[in-house]
Amino acid sequence: MQIAKKSHFVIKSGDVIYNKLFAWKGSFGIAPPELDGMFVSDKFPTYELDRQKVYENWLRWYFRCPALWEEARTMSTGSAALSKLTLNPPKLLLLTMPLPPLDEQRRIVVRIEAVAARVEEARGLRRQAQKERRALISGCLGRMALGIRVDGHLGNVLQEKPRNGWSVRCDGSENGIPVLSLGAVTGFQYRATEFKRTSESTSQDADYWLQPGDLLVTRSNTPELVGHAAIYNGSPYPCIYPDLMMRLVVDENRADKHFVHRWLMIPSVRDYVLNESKGTSPTMKKISQGVVMNIPFPSSLSLPEQRRIVAYLNNLEAKVETLKRLQAETAAELDALLPSILDRAFKGEL
């Protein structure tokens, strides 16, 4: 086998290994059995562990301490840019670490792993809660739809056919006009920060300009995201919507656009959109104006009833958002807990 590099290391299971270019980011580890006998470049120095002095899992946990990463950063040399800092092998051996007797190392590791298991259990519960939170809205929408008579199509309550936006070249010009990207309507929520800029010439009379309150639908995206919709909130302004979106102009004498927005989320409509989407690529699908016009819709549902449903869903979503914020706060606390425990452990306080 021909290897062009002059210096290579052979990894043995249980060896200490680190990336000297990213030691400041915590790139330390102990080689697992599946890497035994493999080669690495000179960017990954390896060392044999003296197991008479240090317990392998003690070192494995110590490698996860931010204090060690910071020490590695201060000892690294190179360009002022962090990405160029290098901790060369002689400096590695100067890094400090606490080294109590082996029995004490093992005792502390048992405590660390017990806490880590509880933290991971809490994270698992949080992930499950996130899934249930998303399923709550979807399930509510599905149950709502079961009690509504679907007797028409979306086209019955639109003033005109859906209109595509402008396929404009975006060049990121600092003073350019904002152009929404697909991410602006992903997840059926409007994201005002998801836009690019163009310096192309524009026409004030063109149909691609957005107005606050416009209802937008993606006409091209991945299968799970095509047909997502959101209501433009007026930011940024002025703003152009792209060719990959359609604007729906709802006849507000026949339908509430906020109800239309909610209706596009229900599972049966999502199934319809997915079944009617086209495209040779399995990862990118498109829907036509005709598909959108023919979305099954309760055309005869009264405006007061539509608004009552929207108010109920808004109230439910507000409660879900409160739960989401609490979960985010819990996530931050969990992320901070293990480093705090490690800091105490390696100071002999655990």
N, C-alpha and C positions, 0 to 999 in steps of 0.2 A: 504493500500500500504506500503510495506517495503522499507525503504531507509537506506542503510548501513552507509552513512556518518553521523557524529554527528551534523554538523552545515550546515543548508541550509537556503536560503533566498527565500521569495516569491516575485516575481516581480509584481509591479503594473504599469499600463500604466502611462508614464510620469516620472517614477523614474529615478534618475541618477544611472548609473551602470558602473562599470569598472572592468577590469581584472587586479588584483594586480600583476600578473607575467609579464604583458606586458604593463604596464602604460607608460614605456619609449618608446613604439612604438605607442603611441596615442590611446590605447584601452579604450577610454572613450565614453560613449554614453547616450542617453535618450531612455528608453524602449518604443517601439511602442505598439499600442493597441493590436496587435496580440499576444504579449507575456504576456499580463495581466493574472496573476494567476499562471504563471509557476514557477517552482523551479530552483534555481541555487545553485551551491556549494559555499563553503566559499571562493573560489577563485574569486568570483564575488560579492563583497560587493555592497549593494544598499542603496540609500538615497532618502528621500522625498524632493522634490524641494520646496523652499519657493517662491511662485510666486508673493508675495508682494514685493520682492526685486529684482528678476531676471526674465527676459523674457526667456522663454524656448528656442527659436531659437537663442537668444544671446549666451546662454551657448552651444548650439549645434554647432554653428560656432566656438566658442572659443576652443572647444575640438579638432578642426582641426588645431590648431596653433602649429607649430614645437617648438616655444619657451616654450609652456606648457609641451611638451614631454621632452624637455631637462631639465626643472626644475624637472619633475618627475624622470628623470634618476639620477640627482644629489642627490635626496632625498631617492632613493631606496637603500636597503641594501641587502647583500647576497654575493654570490660567486663573484670572480673577473670577471667571464664570464658574459657577458651581459644577456645571456639567463636565468641566475639564479637570476637576480636582482628582488627584490620584493618591491612594494610600499604598505606597510600595512596601514589599515584604519586610524589610528591616523595621519599618515603623509599626507594622502590625504587632510585633512582639513587644512593643512598648506600651500597648494599650493596657489599661489597668482593669482588674476584676477582683471581686471579693472571692476568697478561697478558704472557706471553713472546712473542717474535717469531712470526709466522705459521708459519714452517717448523718451529719447535720445537713449536708447538701441534699441527701435523699429525703430527709424529713421535710425540708422546705419545699422541695419539688412536689411532694405529695400534697402539701397545702396549696401550692400554686395551681396544680392540675385540678384540685377539687373546686377552686374558685373559677378556673377557666371553664370547667364543665357546666357550672351554674350559669356563667355568662353566656355560653353557647346555647344552653337550654332557653334562656330568656330571649336570645336573638331568634331562636326557632319559633317561640311563641309569638314574637313580634311579626315575623314573616307570615305566620299563619293568620294573624289578625289583619295584616295588609290584604291577604287574599280574600278573607271574609268581608272586609270593608268594600273591596271592589265588587264582590259578588252580591252584596246587599243592594247596591244601586241597580245592577243588572237584573237581579231577581225581582226587585220592585217594579222596574219597567216592564218586565215580562208579564207579571201578574196584572199590572194595570192594563196592558194591551188585551189580555184575555177577556176583560169586561167591556171592551169597546167594539162596537160593530164597524167593521171595515167595509165601506160601501163605495169606495172610489179610489182615485189615484192622486198622487201629489200634484200632478199637472192641473187638477181641478181647482187648486187654490193658489196657483201662481199667476201673476199678471202677464208673464211672458216666458218663453223658453229659457232654460238656464243658459247663461252666457259665459264663455271662457274668457280668461284674462289675457294678458299680453306676454308673449314669449320674448322677453327682452334680455339682452346681454348685460349681466351684472359684472362690474369691474371694481367694486369696492371703493369707488371714489369717495373721499371724505365728505364732500359736499353734494354727493349724488342723491337722487330721489330714492327713498326706501321702496323695496319690492319684497313682499312677503315670501318666505320660504315655506315648504310644506309643514315644517315643524310648528308653524303658527296655529294650525288647527288640529294638530295631533292630539288624540285623547278626548276629542269633543270639547276642549277648552281652548280659548284664545290665549296665545302667548305673544305679547307685544314685543318681546325682544328677538323674536325669530324672523329676521329680515336681512336682506342684502341691500346693496346700493348700486344704482346705475347712473352714468353720466350721459346716457343717450338722450337725444332730443325728444321732447314729449309734446303732446297736443292737449290744450286745456279742455277741448270738446270731446276727447276720447272717452270710450266706455270703460276703460280699465281703471279709472280712479275710484277709490273706495270712499264711502260715506259712513259715518258712525251708525252702527246698527245693521250693516249689511250682513246677510247670512251667506257663508261660504262653505263649499263642499269640495273635498279633494276628488279629482277625477282620475288621478293616476298615483299609485303608491303600492306598497307591499300589500298582499292579500288581506292582512289583518287591519290595515290602516286606510285602504281605499274607501272612499265614501264617508270618511269622518267629516264632521261639520263643526263650525264655531261661528260666533257672532263678533264681528269686528267692533272694538270698543273705541275707535277713533285715535288710537296711538299705534304707531307714529302717524303723523299727518303733515302734509299730504302723503298718500301711499298708493302704490299700484299692486294689484293682485295678479299672480302669474297665470300662464296658460294651463298649468296643471291643476288649477282650481276653477270652479264654476260659482257664479253668484246667482242666488235664488231670490227673486223679487216676489214676496208673498203678498197676496191680495188680503189686506188686513180687515176687509169686510167679511172675509170668509174663514180666515185662520189667523191665529196668533203665531208670529214667527218664532217665539220662544217655545211654543208647543211643537212646532215643526222641528225645531232643533232637537228637542227631547225625543220626538217620535223617531227621528233618524237613528237613535241609539238602541231602540228596542231589539231584542234578539231576532225576532222574525224578519225585521227589515235588514239587519246585518246579514242574515242568511240569504235573503233575496239579493242584496248587493254582491255578495261573494259569488253566488251562483251565476249571476248575470255579467260579472266582470270578465274581460277578455284579455288575451295576451299570451304570446308564446313562451315568455319567461315565467318560470314558477315563482320568481321573487318579485315580479312587477306586473300589476294588473291595471286595467283601465275600465272606466264605465263611461257610457255615452250620455248625451242629453236625454235620449229616449228612455234609457234605463232609469234615470232620475225622475223623469216625468211619470213613469209607470210604477213608481214605488207605491205599494198599497197604502191607502190613507183613509181615515174616517172623515170623509168630506162633509157629512151631515152633522158632525159633533158640534154642538153650539159653542160660541165664543166664551160665554161664562163658564161652561164646563171645562173647556181647554185651559182657561186661566186658573180655575180651581186646581186642576191637576198640576199645572206649572208651579203654583204657589206651594202645593204639598211637596213636590219634588225639590224645590229650592230650599225649603225648610229642612228636609231630610239631608240634602247635600251639605247644608251649613253645619249640621250636627256631625256629619262624616268628616268634614274638613277640620272641625275641632278635634275629633279623634286623631286625624292625621297629624295635626300639630303636636298633640301630646305624644304620639308615637315617635315623631322626629326628635322631641326632647328626650325621650327615653333612649332612643338610639344613640344620641350624643353622650348621655350618661354611661351607657354600656361601653361605648368606644373608649371613654376615659377611665373606666373602672380597671381594666386589666393592666394598662401601663402604670396606674397608681399602685396596684397590688405588687407588680414587679419591682417598682421602685422601693417599696417598703421591704420586700423580700430580700433584695440584694443589699439593703442597708442593715439587715439583721433584725428587722422590726416585725417579722411575721412569725 
